[in-house]
Amino acid sequence: MINLETPRKLSPLAAQANEVAKSVFRPISRKYDLAEHEYPKELDMLAALMDGMEASGEMSGAGASGVRRDGEGREEGNRNGSNMATVLGIMELCYGDVGLLLSMPRQGLGNSAIASVANAEQSERFDGMWAAMAITEPAAGSDSAAIRTTAVLDGDEYVLNGEKIFVTSGSRAELIVVWATLDPSMGRAAIKSFVVPRETPGMILERLEHKLGIRASDTANFRLENCRIPKENLLGSPDVDAGKGFAGVMQTFDNTRPLVAAMAVGLARACLEETQTCLEAAGIVVDPARPANAQHAAAAKLLSLEADYEAARLLTMQAAWMADNSKPNSLQASMAKAKAGRTCVDVSLSCVELCGSLGYGEGSLLEKWARDAKILDIFEGTQQIQLLIVARQLLGKSSAELR
Ligand SMILES: Cc1cc2nc3c(=O)[nH]c(=O)nc-3n(C[C@H](O)[C@H](O)[C@H](O)COP(=O)(O)OP(=O)(O)OC[C@H]3O[C@@H](n4cnc5c(N)ncnc54)[C@H](O)[C@@H]3O)c2cc1C
């Protein structure tokens, strides 16, 4: 049976991340929300501290690069490993601020992609570098199989051409993991991921996006024009195996979707706690031990939001636990992402509603959290796409049969 309490051995890590959320992230949250595109320099010291803790083993595997599912160094039996550690760390940090978590050096989704599929030589070569992830294109969002960026082998180099939009940390990271096709006529099977150092000639930063939320995080658009990278920068196998289809690159999502779900869970908890404080200040008691229908309507609403939050948290932990124990978790990763994304949007907006004008003004972070929440229901696969994946898996249908 799976025990979904916070694992005892990971409690110190969660407590440290919670401390960072409260004492580092929260005090600068509003400042970098208002100063969109300005790099939060306070994160440099924190990132160095985290690197040191990871190197010493004190916080092993708690960063985005901690996710891995190849069984390397794996003990037998039921274990909570780096996926669970990462998910718990992220929940706590996003209790502080999602935009700042996304701005943390060396904690990009590209780092998770490298950790998920890189070979030993690549893992060593890219170790300690900050990596963003570039999948989306103007004509390829939810349908990643529609990617048109091409990678053509020329001697010992791949030559990349195309356009990538909405790249989180694109202007700050040192590496961009770019999805491109080796042969557009071969469909999904030919799509591979390539590690492109951002300063490579031909990797052209076009502009940064202005956004509804997570404004501390930079979102960049790139044009790739005859961008040449060593052929050793292809992640996974260079072979185009029509039978395996999308398996190689899609494996990344099984690891990264629980991380985005964890962001949503952390943000939802921040909203719930802030709202409880606000209700208590208004004399409304929220008592989880009493039936909701015997309490103030606002308290009953908060209790129902907490039930949703708890369901999202448990699904997220389940998906991470399965990855740690080498169990196929695509279904659970999508369930967690769908539930947590929807929940954090519902919770954050309901909390603004429950707190009234207090929740809507800039005097409270609830206003900001309500704006930050929506992206968690969009990137790494939208709500609708997660439900589609869940339906396909439950009904045993292929992507061609159910689209
Ligand atoms: C702030 C921000 C940061 C981002 N960061 C990154 C990043 O780091 N790297 C990256 O590669 N991408 C990133 N993205 C892009 C993000 O992953 C895409 O926006 C997302 O995948 C949706 O693609 P789209 O915007 O093209 O929407 P579309 O795919 O055009 O979808 C539009 C709407 O239609 C729905 N829809 C589409 N297909 C179906 C279907 N078959 N059935 C039902 N509904 C459907 C969608 O759910 C959505 O509601 C980011 C986006 C934002 C806004």
PDBQT file of the ligand as one rigid body, heavy atoms in Angstrom, charges set to zero:
ROOT
HETATM    1  C1  LIG A 501       4.155  31.806 -19.529  1.00  0.00    +0.000 C 
HETATM    2  C2  LIG A 501       4.361  30.633 -20.446  1.00  0.00    +0.000 A 
HETATM    3  C3  LIG A 501       5.507  29.881 -20.321  1.00  0.00    +0.000 A 
HETATM    4  C4  LIG A 501       5.725  28.796 -21.203  1.00  0.00    +0.000 A 
HETATM    5  N1  LIG A 501       6.892  28.092 -21.098  1.00  0.00    +0.000 NA
HETATM    6  C5  LIG A 501       7.181  27.163 -22.047  1.00  0.00    +0.000 A 
HETATM    7  C6  LIG A 501       8.460  26.535 -22.078  1.00  0.00    +0.000 A 
HETATM    8  O1  LIG A 501       9.324  26.754 -21.232  1.00  0.00    +0.000 OA
HETATM    9  N2  LIG A 501       8.729  25.686 -23.111  1.00  0.00    +0.000 N 
HETATM   10  C7  LIG A 501       7.793  25.404 -24.071  1.00  0.00    +0.000 A 
HETATM   11  O2  LIG A 501       8.091  24.629 -24.962  1.00  0.00    +0.000 OA
HETATM   12  N3  LIG A 501       6.553  25.939 -24.038  1.00  0.00    +0.000 NA
HETATM   13  C8  LIG A 501       6.233  26.827 -23.051  1.00  0.00    +0.000 A 
HETATM   14  N4  LIG A 501       5.001  27.426 -23.040  1.00  0.00    +0.000 N 
HETATM   15  C9  LIG A 501       4.025  27.079 -24.056  1.00  0.00    +0.000 C 
HETATM   16  C10 LIG A 501       2.917  26.190 -23.519  1.00  0.00    +0.000 C 
HETATM   17  O3  LIG A 501       3.408  24.904 -23.224  1.00  0.00    +0.000 OA
HETATM   18  C11 LIG A 501       1.791  26.196 -24.577  1.00  0.00    +0.000 C 
HETATM   19  O4  LIG A 501       1.173  27.460 -24.485  1.00  0.00    +0.000 OA
HETATM   20  C12 LIG A 501       0.789  25.087 -24.358  1.00  0.00    +0.000 C 
HETATM   21  O5  LIG A 501       1.340  23.852 -24.678  1.00  0.00    +0.000 OA
HETATM   22  C13 LIG A 501      -0.482  25.287 -25.214  1.00  0.00    +0.000 C 
HETATM   23  O6  LIG A 501      -0.149  25.501 -26.543  1.00  0.00    +0.000 OA
HETATM   24  P1  LIG A 501      -0.795  26.736 -27.345  1.00  0.00    +0.000 P 
HETATM   25  O7  LIG A 501      -0.561  27.961 -26.513  1.00  0.00    +0.000 OA
HETATM   26  O8  LIG A 501      -0.241  26.720 -28.716  1.00  0.00    +0.000 OA
HETATM   27  O9  LIG A 501      -2.328  26.476 -27.347  1.00  0.00    +0.000 OA
HETATM   28  P2  LIG A 501      -3.141  25.548 -28.376  1.00  0.00    +0.000 P 
HETATM   29  O10 LIG A 501      -2.495  24.243 -28.518  1.00  0.00    +0.000 OA
HETATM   30  O11 LIG A 501      -3.406  26.342 -29.609  1.00  0.00    +0.000 OA
HETATM   31  O12 LIG A 501      -4.488  25.348 -27.575  1.00  0.00    +0.000 OA
HETATM   32  C14 LIG A 501      -5.474  26.383 -27.432  1.00  0.00    +0.000 C 
HETATM   33  C15 LIG A 501      -6.613  25.820 -26.613  1.00  0.00    +0.000 C 
HETATM   34  O13 LIG A 501      -7.194  24.678 -27.287  1.00  0.00    +0.000 OA
HETATM   35  C16 LIG A 501      -7.174  23.532 -26.459  1.00  0.00    +0.000 C 
HETATM   36  N5  LIG A 501      -6.925  22.337 -27.243  1.00  0.00    +0.000 N 
HETATM   37  C17 LIG A 501      -5.923  22.128 -28.132  1.00  0.00    +0.000 A 
HETATM   38  N6  LIG A 501      -5.993  20.886 -28.670  1.00  0.00    +0.000 NA
HETATM   39  C18 LIG A 501      -7.068  20.293 -28.090  1.00  0.00    +0.000 A 
HETATM   40  C19 LIG A 501      -7.662  19.001 -28.217  1.00  0.00    +0.000 A 
HETATM   41  N7  LIG A 501      -7.181  18.076 -29.032  1.00  0.00    +0.000 N 
HETATM   42  N8  LIG A 501      -8.766  18.742 -27.479  1.00  0.00    +0.000 NA
HETATM   43  C20 LIG A 501      -9.268  19.678 -26.632  1.00  0.00    +0.000 A 
HETATM   44  N9  LIG A 501      -8.752  20.913 -26.486  1.00  0.00    +0.000 NA
HETATM   45  C21 LIG A 501      -7.656  21.209 -27.192  1.00  0.00    +0.000 A 
HETATM   46  C22 LIG A 501      -6.057  23.796 -25.468  1.00  0.00    +0.000 C 
HETATM   47  O14 LIG A 501      -6.225  23.050 -24.280  1.00  0.00    +0.000 OA
HETATM   48  C23 LIG A 501      -6.178  25.283 -25.243  1.00  0.00    +0.000 C 
HETATM   49  O15 LIG A 501      -7.160  25.535 -24.306  1.00  0.00    +0.000 OA
HETATM   50  C24 LIG A 501       4.745  28.466 -22.158  1.00  0.00    +0.000 A 
HETATM   51  C25 LIG A 501       3.568  29.209 -22.239  1.00  0.00    +0.000 A 
HETATM   52  C26 LIG A 501       3.370  30.276 -21.417  1.00  0.00    +0.000 A 
HETATM   53  C27 LIG A 501       2.095  31.085 -21.549  1.00  0.00    +0.000 C 
ENDROOT
TORSDOF 0
